[in-house]
């Protein structure tokens, strides 16, 4: 069906201005182990979504890369092909969502051919709620262990702040605590090798959308006090949506920044039957591709992110993507392969969501790889 340019422009404005309509809403920790995912934890899911399937034309000349920019692009390429160690340290307590990290996981990941790990961490559950907001030493030592095991195997390791749900609802109330937590994290790891990257916050959303550009500037300045050259991963609002990249405001003089977005489209396919997504049982049986043009949307979306990257001189990292276990494996593998190959076509490093839980590329029950997914990721 042909759609007029006027209608397409209207859809684009709808998505870019109001994409929270198509984004999930955070909730408290789910009861189901399989629901423990760093994607959104929605209270409800809209019955319809409209996403642009065209490529916006650039309105400015691509930025000429400086030497500092080229160094950051090189560091972003080192992320390469990665995997999220999800449902472990971002659970309220490790093990509550069915995953306890083991040393052998790092060997499995490296030997399979991955280049990096992204480590979701719920720091906010392991720190004092009142000033000075001290992070529990035992928890710090657990993160130390993860960082050490990753770096020993020549894996780039990205540690983030995950599921700080309170700051999404009451940003001003939690700002001081958020900054204090990152002051401790940054100081603790300031002496670590350059292959440790910081990601100040996973999927900013909710009320924080209105404050995020200010908060990211402040947390970045705080990190720079102790880690002036550390690679920092930052993403836009609305759950790191690529459709809000244009609203992201980064300090122009800080070029050691890698920009991230997350991708779970079509949501009705990737989250069918997800226990934390209201109404998702109605999507069970959704297959991919649903048409011979299904890949066009992915390519158009990623091309838009690539154009933003070129215009702003910032490298792109696809920090999360995956399809939940209740989709059929053939469709999951086809979608995953298409996302990965398209990301690599545009030069994006990526990290699959996730290692060994509901979206897992590794099956802990069988103690073996899900070969179809592994082959899709690492052909």
MARTI-632685 format. One record per residue (C-alpha): residue in one letter; x negated, y, z negated. Coordinates in steps of 0.1 Angstrom, whole numbers, padded with zeros to 4 digits, always signed. Last residue first. Layout:
N
AXYZ;...
//
This chain:
379
X-0282-0178-0120;X-0286-0161-0155;X-0252-0146-0164;X-0229-0167-0143;X-0252-0197-0149;X-0248-0192-0187;X-0211-0188-0183;X-0206-0221-0164;X-0232-0238-0186;X-0214-0231-0219;X-0247-0237-0237;X-0251-0264-0263;X-0245-0271-0300;X-0212-0288-0292;X-0195-0269-0320;X-0219-0240-0317;X-0209-0234-0281;X-0232-0208-0265;X-0220-0182-0239;X-0195-0172-0266;X-0164-0151-0261;X-0148-0165-0292;X-0180-0171-0310;X-0216-0180-0300;X-0236-0153-0282;X-0213-0125-0272;X-0204-0101-0256;X-0230-0100-0228;X-0257-0073-0230;X-0266-0054-0198;X-0293-0034-0181;X-0279-0013-0153;X-0297-0010-0120;X-0267-0004-0098;X-0268-0038-0081;X-0276-0052-0116;X-0243-0040-0129;X-0225-0055-0098;X-0242-0088-0103;X-0233-0089-0139;X-0197-0079-0135;X-0192-0104-0106;X-0208-0132-0125;X-0187-0125-0156;X-0155-0124-0135;X-0163-0157-0117;X-0174-0174-0150;X-0143-0163-0169;X-0120-0174-0140;X-0136-0209-0139;X-0135-0211-0176;X-0097-0205-0179;X-0089-0176-0202;X-0084-0185-0238;X-0121-0182-0246;X-0121-0144-0243;X-0137-0126-0213;X-0169-0106-0217;X-0185-0071-0215;X-0206-0051-0239;X-0236-0027-0238;X-0237-0019-0201;X-0268+0003-0203;X-0271+0034-0181;X-0302+0056-0176;X-0298+0094-0179;X-0308+0119-0152;X-0275+0138-0154;X-0264+0137-0118;X-0279+0103-0112;X-0263+0087-0143;X-0229+0102-0135;X-0232+0087-0100;X-0241+0053-0115;X-0211+0055-0138;X-0188+0062-0108;X-0205+0034-0089;X-0197+0011-0119;X-0160+0019-0117;X-0159+0015-0079;X-0177-0018-0081;X-0154-0031-0108;X-0123-0019-0090;X-0134-0035-0057;X-0139-0069-0073;X-0102-0076-0075;X-0098-0069-0038;X-0093-0105-0027;X-0065-0107-0053;X-0060-0120-0089;X-0097-0127-0092;X-0094-0137-0119;X-0067-0156-0136;X-0040-0147-0161;X-0027-0179-0177;X-0020-0163-0210;X-0010-0126-0205;X+0022-0129-0225;X+0001-0142-0254;X-0015-0107-0255;X+0015-0090-0270;X-0004-0076-0299;X-0041-0079-0295;X-0059-0093-0326;X-0051-0130-0318;X-0065-0127-0283;X-0043-0147-0260;X-0054-0129-0229;X-0081-0104-0238;X-0103-0105-0206;X-0074-0109-0182;X-0049-0084-0196;X-0079-0060-0202;X-0087-0060-0164;X-0112-0047-0174;X-0133-0053-0204;X-0163-0030-0199;X-0184-0011-0224;X-0205+0020-0218;X-0240+0030-0228;X-0263+0060-0223;X-0300+0056-0230;X-0316+0086-0247;X-0353+0094-0250;X-0348+0126-0229;X-0341+0150-0258;X-0342+0185-0244;X-0307+0184-0229;X-0291+0174-0262;X-0262+0152-0251;X-0226+0161-0244;X-0203+0133-0233;X-0170+0145-0217;X-0179+0133-0183;X-0186+0098-0196;X-0150+0096-0207;X-0139+0071-0181;X-0169+0049-0188;X-0152+0041-0221;X-0174+0037-0251;X-0144+0029-0273;X-0125+0060-0265;X-0156+0083-0269;X-0189+0082-0250;X-0220+0063-0256;X-0254+0067-0272;X-0285+0044-0273;X-0316+0058-0289;X-0351+0050-0278;X-0376+0061-0305;X-0399+0089-0296;X-0394+0113-0326;X-0386+0085-0351;X-0388+0101-0386;X-0373+0136-0380;X-0359+0124-0347;X-0333+0102-0365;X-0319+0133-0382;X-0317+0152-0349;X-0299+0123-0333;X-0274+0121-0362;X-0266+0158-0358;X-0262+0157-0320;X-0241+0126-0322;X-0219+0142-0348;X-0212+0173-0327;X-0204+0154-0295;X-0183+0129-0316;X-0160+0154-0334;X-0127+0153-0314;X-0132+0116-0305;X-0137+0109-0342;X-0099+0110-0347;X-0095+0077-0329;X-0126+0063-0311;X-0164+0060-0313;X-0173+0026-0298;X-0204+0015-0317;X-0224+0041-0335;X-0260+0052-0339;X-0276+0028-0315;X-0313+0025-0323;X-0339+0007-0302;X-0367-0016-0314;X-0390-0024-0284;X-0411+0007-0294;X-0427-0012-0323;X-0416-0007-0359;X-0431+0021-0381;X-0399+0042-0383;X-0378+0012-0393;X-0370+0021-0429;X-0369+0058-0423;X-0344+0055-0394;X-0322+0032-0414;X-0322+0054-0445;X-0314+0086-0426;X-0288+0066-0407;X-0269+0057-0438;X-0271+0093-0451;X-0257+0106-0418;X-0227+0083-0420;X-0222+0091-0457;X-0221+0129-0450;X-0197+0124-0421;X-0172+0102-0439;X-0146+0127-0451;X-0150+0148-0419;X-0144+0118-0397;X-0113+0104-0414;X-0098+0077-0391;X-0127+0068-0369;X-0151+0073-0399;X-0132+0047-0419;X-0136+0020-0393;X-0174+0018-0395;X-0171-0013-0374;X-0206-0013-0360;X-0237+0007-0366;X-0263-0004-0341;X-0295-0024-0339;X-0310-0029-0304;X-0337-0055-0301;X-0360-0059-0271;X-0371-0095-0271;X-0408-0104-0272;X-0402-0135-0293;X-0418-0119-0324;X-0396-0089-0317;X-0364-0108-0321;X-0375-0127-0352;X-0387-0095-0369;X-0356-0075-0361;X-0334-0103-0375;X-0354-0107-0406;X-0355-0069-0413;X-0316-0070-0409;X-0315-0096-0437;X-0339-0075-0458;X-0317-0045-0455;X-0288-0066-0467;X-0308-0076-0498;X-0317-0040-0504;X-0281-0028-0504;X-0279+0006-0486;X-0278+0036-0509;X-0249+0060-0503;X-0266+0088-0524;X-0238+0097-0529;X-0206+0076-0532;X-0194+0046-0513;X-0226+0027-0520;X-0238+0006-0491;X-0232-0028-0477;X-0198-0025-0460;X-0208+0007-0442;X-0238-0011-0426;X-0216-0032-0405;X-0242-0044-0380;X-0239-0054-0343;X-0272-0067-0330;X-0280-0063-0293;X-0305-0089-0281;X-0329-0086-0253;X-0347-0102-0223;X-0326-0133-0218;X-0342-0162-0200;X-0328-0193-0216;X-0360-0197-0236;X-0355-0163-0252;X-0319-0169-0262;X-0325-0204-0275;X-0356-0193-0294;X-0337-0164-0310;X-0308-0187-0320;X-0333-0211-0336;X-0339-0186-0364;X-0303-0188-0375;X-0276-0162-0377;X-0245-0171-0397;X-0213-0171-0375;X-0178-0180-0384;X-0162-0147-0390;X-0168-0147-0428;X-0204-0159-0423;X-0220-0126-0428;X-0199-0103-0449;X-0173-0078-0436;X-0183-0091-0402;X-0207-0069-0383;X-0237-0090-0394;X-0223-0122-0378;X-0195-0119-0353;X-0217-0108-0324;X-0254-0114-0317;X-0249-0096-0284;X-0267-0109-0253;X-0292-0093-0230;X-0304-0092-0194;X-0327-0063-0187;X-0333-0043-0219;X-0367-0035-0204;X-0350-0016-0176;X-0338+0010-0202;X-0374+0015-0213;X-0384+0022-0177;X-0355+0046-0173;X-0368+0064-0204;X-0403+0067-0190;X-0388+0081-0157;X-0370+0107-0177;X-0401+0118-0195;X-0420+0121-0162;X-0392+0143-0150;X-0363+0130-0128;X-0348+0154-0103;X-0311+0157-0112;X-0286+0147-0086;X-0271+0178-0069;X-0236+0186-0082;X-0200+0179-0074;X-0204+0141-0070;X-0175+0124-0052;X-0153+0103-0075;X-0153+0067-0064;X-0119+0050-0061;X-0101+0023-0081;X-0090+0046-0108;X-0074+0029-0138;X-0037+0027-0146;X-0026+0006-0175;X+0008-0008-0184;X+0023-0026-0213;X+0003-0007-0239;X-0015-0028-0265;X-0007-0028-0301;X-0026-0027-0334;X-0058-0030-0315;X-0091-0045-0326;X-0113-0031-0299;X-0143-0050-0286;X-0168-0058-0313;X-0152-0092-0319;X-0140-0110-0349;X-0107-0124-0335;X-0121-0158-0332;X-0124-0160-0370;X-0087-0152-0373;X-0078-0130-0403;X-0087-0098-0386;X-0108-0071-0403;X-0088-0038-0405;X-0075-0022-0374;X-0090-0002-0345;X-0068+0009-0316;X-0071-0004-0281;X-0077+0018-0251;X-0054+0024-0222;X-0035+0052-0237;X-0068+0065-0250;X-0076+0072-0214;X-0057+0105-0216;X-0078+0131-0199;X-0099+0109-0176;X-0071+0084-0169;X-0042+0108-0163;X-0065+0131-0143;X-0075+0102-0121;X-0039+0091-0117;X-0029+0126-0106;X-0057+0128-0081;X-0046+0094-0067;X-0010+0107-0063;X-0022+0138-0044;X-0045+0117-0022;X-0015+0097-0011;X-0013+0060-0018;X-0014+0034+0009;X+0000+0000+0000;
//
